[in-house]
Each structure stands twice: as C-alpha cells, then as structure tokens.
Amino acid sequence: MTLTRREFLKGTCATAAAGAVGGPALLFADSAFAAPNGHDTVVHLFLRGGLDGLNLVVPIDGADRGFYEQARPNLAIAATGAYGALPLTLASGAGTGFGLHPSASGLRDLWNAGHLGIVHACGLLTSVTRSHFDAQLYIDLGTPGQQGIGSGWLARAMNTQPNLNGAEKLPALGVGARQPVGLLASVQALTMASPSDFALNAGAWSWQTVRAGAPTGFAGLNETLAALWNGSTALELGGQRADRALKVIAQQTYSAPPTGWPTGVFAQQMWTIAQSVQFNLGLHYATLDLGGWDTHDGQGTAGSGYHYYQNKIAELSQALSAFYAALDASGHAGRVTVVVQSEFGRRVRANANGGTDHGYGNPVLVLGGAVNGRRFYGSWSGLDPEILSPHFGDVPVTTDHRRVLSEILVKRMGNANLSTVFPGYSGYAPLGIVRDFGTVAKPMPGISTELRARSAMAAQPRVDDPDLLERLMRYMRELVD
C-alpha cells in the first residue's frame, strides 16, 4: 500500500486529536472473535442533511395516502407495483398503513424479523429550526436551544457510564475523518476514518521505525515523535498518547469486509464498528455519519430513471442489514442497539425543483436484537392539510428524540444519569422500544450525578481548547512538510 501525505495527515491528525483529549491506551484483541460482550453497545448513526422521512416510511393507504399523493404528485412512492412501497405489517399480520421505500428491502427484512422499530414524527420538540447547522448541533450536544455547553451528549453518556473499570481497550469510537461533535469532551474516545488510516508502516519505507540502510542519525517517525513530545505540557502529553496509539494500532487485526458485503465508505465504516464489537474491546458507544440527504432538487423517485434518493436509501438499508447479519452470526446482535436519525425531515409538499425543502418531524429507526420491533412508536398526527402548518407544510414533532435515546441509555446501558447526559430534559417516559438489560445502576448516594460528571470532566484536559488542538495538528503537518 502506498501512503500519501494526505492519507498520513488524515489518519495521524485524527489520532492526535483523540490523544490530545485523553484518548485510551489501545490494545487490540486477536483476530478470532471473542465471546459475546458482557455489556451493551449503542451505535448512533446521524443522517446529515435532512432525510426525507416521508419517502422512506411511506403512507400507503387511507386518508394520508391521498394527502401524500396530492402534496407530491411527481415524488410520491407508489403504494403498490414493481416500484411500490414495501408494506409494513404487525406481527399479527395487520397492516400499519405504512411501507418502506422499495430500495429498503434490508430494513423491511429486519422489521419482519422483529429487530426494527420506528418512532414516527420524532425530532426537536423544542427550539425548532430549519438551519442544518443549528439543528445538528442541538442534537449532537443534546441541548436544544443551547450551543455553548462544550460537550456532546455521547461524551457525557460515556463519562457517566456505570461499571467501567478502566480496562476497556476501546470504550468509545467515532468513525470519520474528524472528531464527532457528539463525542466532544470525551476523554476515552478514539476517532478514525478507517483502520487502514493507521497502517503507517507500509509502502516504500517504514514510517514507524528506522529504515534499513538509512544514514547515520536517521530517525523513524516514532523516534521523532518521542523526541518531540517528551515533556509534561498538555500538548506533549497529548502527543505521547498519539504516539502510543500509532504504535499499537500498527498491530491491529481488522480485516477487509467479507465477500458480499456492500461496497462504499459507509458500509466499510459499519464493518469497522462490527469488528470493534466482535473483538470484545469494551466498546460501549460508537457514532458515525452518512451525509447527502439535503434533497432540494432532483430527488428522483423509484423507477423514474433518476435514482439519487433511491440509491441513498439502498446504501443505508444494505449496510444496516449486513451489519446486523454479521453481529447476529457472531452472537453479538442482542447486545448492540443502533439509532438512526436526521436533524429534521422534509416538508410534505414537493417543491418546484423535483425535491423537498426543510421540515420538522421525521422517523427515527431503532434496530437491534433487544428491540421490540415490528411496531411503530410515538404519536402520528397524520397529513391532513388542516393539521399541517402551513398548508401541506411540516410533519409536527410529537416525540422528543431525547426520549428515545434516554430509554436506550437507561434500559440497555444501565445509565440513569439523564440529567447530566441531557441537561434540562425531564421528559423521560419509556416508549417500550427496547427491552430491559438487568438492573439499572443507581447514582452513588449523597453525590449528585451532575457534580460527579463535572468533577470527572474537570480532571481531564479540555477538548474545547482550540489552541491546543490547532498546535498539535500543526506539529503533525510540519513533520511531513
């Protein structure tokens, strides 16, 4: 493999950024799958751009079908036929009035197997906005209407997670080229685009050690890093953690996806998470993005000859289906819960450009072996234009997305520290979308969960120090200039 400077920077800077905020000392397991984990893993998938949920979870009969066709004469997914929606039925066989996009056959199969539940009309119940930036930030931070909190909801969940003993090799993972905002202020998370980004000892010469035949005094990358970062400042300590991570990840055992695994970056990222679960590295929280959902124009419909949205749905459905199948085969599916959400939905009425504009309510998908699937959750107000404001405008949000996430944290992760994870939110009322996992760990008596969380975070280097991160990344760039 030839490693370019760009690839080096992408992998190394991500590692360094994780190291700068107290990343873990990583050790990877043998390539053989470990026994199923003794804990659960939450995977948060953010569909950035604003998913058109009405063309994923499609009204297929009743009054809503008529309103849907009236509002989208050229974008509506057919109710039946070769390019028709895939009907969603209850376990009893009764219809639900909805179907999935015809390219979502993998999701349909998960639904039929009882591993997929859908919360319709979900999203930001307060601080509603049509701004991508604001809506995404509110969800990433877990604090609608508040942007200056300085930590992400996943980071706070990780920092308050009961029963962690420090021996976990990879307790939190962000899969991408930059640290996810949801993990902002996590002192235990690693961020990487893919394991191959860290294979720095391949190619024409070794990045890790001194090359055979090199001139006297020549130093390899690890020797150089050790010399640069041998002090005790926050920058140097962060560099030392990055150096250790580089050395250890070189021993990683991640493999290419198996034959038949979907192609593409997103599917590869799902495979990375699947292996991280299977290797029993102590992974509790993982997050990744799938962008490209801002379909203001040229959205296309199934069978129309232009398939942008159709292809996006296929990409999503195929990767999630393969992910579940891989975990099911290794005995891990019952301990992994995937939450799929977007910052907002699209308006009911199609626009004049063959697309849809920013809306509000949207479906949230929850899938896993512990999901009470093949059911809809929440409240659906319908598409009557007299209900929607303005006429055929927005699907009203009836379920706060934090209600869904809170239930998963409490029931599956044993984390009842909701006032810390979601400050200001007091609407915890389980929908019943997941099954309980044992006894929920209670906060220590006499000490508030908020105080304990603040104390734990204060004892660690701050992730929101832009000068520290910028200096660290500048050092990394200078190494290869």
QUIMOLIN-V629921 format. One record per residue. N is the residue number from 1. D_CENTER is the distance of its C-alpha to the mean C-alpha in whole Angstrom. Layout:
((N,D_CENTER) (N,D_CENTER))
//
This chain:
((1,29) (2,30) (3,28) (4,28) (5,28) (6,25) (7,23) (8,24) (9,23) (10,20) (11,19) (12,22) (13,21) (14,17) (15,19) (16,21) (17,19) (18,17) (19,21) (20,22) (21,20) (22,21) (23,19) (24,20) (25,23) (26,21) (27,23) (28,22) (29,23) (30,26) (31,25) (32,26) (33,23) (34,23) (35,24) (36,22) (37,20) (38,22) (39,18) (40,15) (41,12) (42,9) (43,6) (44,3) (45,3) (46,5) (47,8) (48,10) (49,14) (50,15) (51,15) (52,18) (53,18) (54,21) (55,22) (56,19) (57,20) (58,24) (59,27) (60,29) (61,32) (62,34) (63,35) (64,31) (65,32) (66,35) (67,33) (68,30) (69,32) (70,34) (71,32) (72,30) (73,33) (74,32) (75,28) (76,28) (77,27) (78,30) (79,31) (80,32) (81,34) (82,32) (83,30) (84,29) (85,26) (86,26) (87,27) (88,25) (89,27) (90,28) (91,29) (92,32) (93,32) (94,32) (95,31) (96,28) (97,29) (98,26) (99,24) (100,21) (101,22) (102,24) (103,21) (104,19) (105,21) (106,19) (107,17) (108,21) (109,22) (110,19) (111,20) (112,24) (113,23) (114,22) (115,18) (116,17) (117,17) (118,17) (119,17) (120,19) (121,20) (122,17) (123,16) (124,17) (125,21) (126,22) (127,22) (128,22) (129,21) (130,21) (131,20) (132,17) (133,17) (134,18) (135,16) (136,12) (137,14) (138,15) (139,12) (140,10) (141,13) (142,14) (143,17) (144,18) (145,21) (146,21) (147,20) (148,22) (149,20) (150,19) (151,16) (152,13) (153,12) (154,10) (155,13) (156,15) (157,14) (158,14) (159,18) (160,19) (161,18) (162,21) (163,23) (164,21) (165,24) (166,23) (167,24) (168,20) (169,20) (170,16) (171,15) (172,11) (173,10) (174,8) (175,8) (176,10) (177,13) (178,13) (179,12) (180,9) (181,11) (182,9) (183,10) (184,14) (185,17) (186,15) (187,18) (188,17) (189,13) (190,14) (191,12) (192,13) (193,13) (194,14) (195,17) (196,20) (197,19) (198,21) (199,24) (200,26) (201,29) (202,30) (203,32) (204,35) (205,35) (206,33) (207,31) (208,31) (209,35) (210,38) (211,39) (212,43) (213,45) (214,44) (215,46) (216,47) (217,45) (218,42) (219,39) (220,36) (221,32) (222,32) (223,35) (224,35) (225,32) (226,33) (227,36) (228,34) (229,32) (230,35) (231,35) (232,34) (233,33) (234,29) (235,29) (236,30) (237,29) (238,25) (239,27) (240,28) (241,25) (242,23) (243,27) (244,26) (245,23) (246,24) (247,27) (248,25) (249,22) (250,25) (251,26) (252,22) (253,23) (254,20) (255,21) (256,21) (257,19) (258,22) (259,24) (260,23) (261,19) (262,18) (263,19) (264,17) (265,14) (266,11) (267,13) (268,14) (269,10) (270,10) (271,13) (272,13) (273,10) (274,13) (275,16) (276,14) (277,14) (278,18) (279,19) (280,19) (281,18) (282,17) (283,14) (284,13) (285,9) (286,6) (287,3) (288,4) (289,6) (290,8) (291,11) (292,15) (293,15) (294,18) (295,21) (296,24) (297,26) (298,27) (299,24) (300,26) (301,27) (302,27) (303,30) (304,31) (305,31) (306,28) (307,25) (308,22) (309,20) (310,21) (311,20) (312,16) (313,16) (314,18) (315,15) (316,12) (317,15) (318,16) (319,13) (320,12) (321,16) (322,16) (323,13) (324,15) (325,18) (326,18) (327,17) (328,20) (329,22) (330,22) (331,22) (332,18) (333,17) (334,18) (335,16) (336,13) (337,11) (338,8) (339,8) (340,7) (341,9) (342,10) (343,12) (344,16) (345,17) (346,21) (347,24) (348,26) (349,29) (350,28) (351,30) (352,32) (353,30) (354,29) (355,26) (356,24) (357,24) (358,21) (359,21) (360,20) (361,19) (362,17) (363,16) (364,13) (365,12) (366,12) (367,13) (368,14) (369,18) (370,18) (371,17) (372,21) (373,20) (374,22) (375,22) (376,22) (377,21) (378,22) (379,25) (380,25) (381,28) (382,29) (383,29) (384,33) (385,34) (386,36) (387,32) (388,30) (389,31) (390,32) (391,34) (392,31) (393,28) (394,25) (395,24) (396,24) (397,21) (398,23) (399,20) (400,18) (401,14) (402,15) (403,17) (404,15) (405,12) (406,16) (407,17) (408,14) (409,15) (410,18) (411,19) (412,17) (413,16) (414,20) (415,19) (416,21) (417,21) (418,19) (419,22) (420,20) (421,16) (422,17) (423,21) (424,23) (425,21) (426,24) (427,23) (428,22) (429,23) (430,22) (431,21) (432,22) (433,19) (434,18) (435,21) (436,22) (437,22) (438,25) (439,26) (440,24) (441,25) (442,27) (443,27) (444,30) (445,33) (446,34) (447,31) (448,29) (449,25) (450,25) (451,28) (452,26) (453,23) (454,25) (455,27) (456,24) (457,23) (458,26) (459,27) (460,24) (461,24) (462,23) (463,20) (464,21) (465,24) (466,24) (467,27) (468,26) (469,23) (470,25) (471,28) (472,26) (473,24) (474,28) (475,29) (476,27) (477,28) (478,32) (479,32) (480,32) (481,34))
//
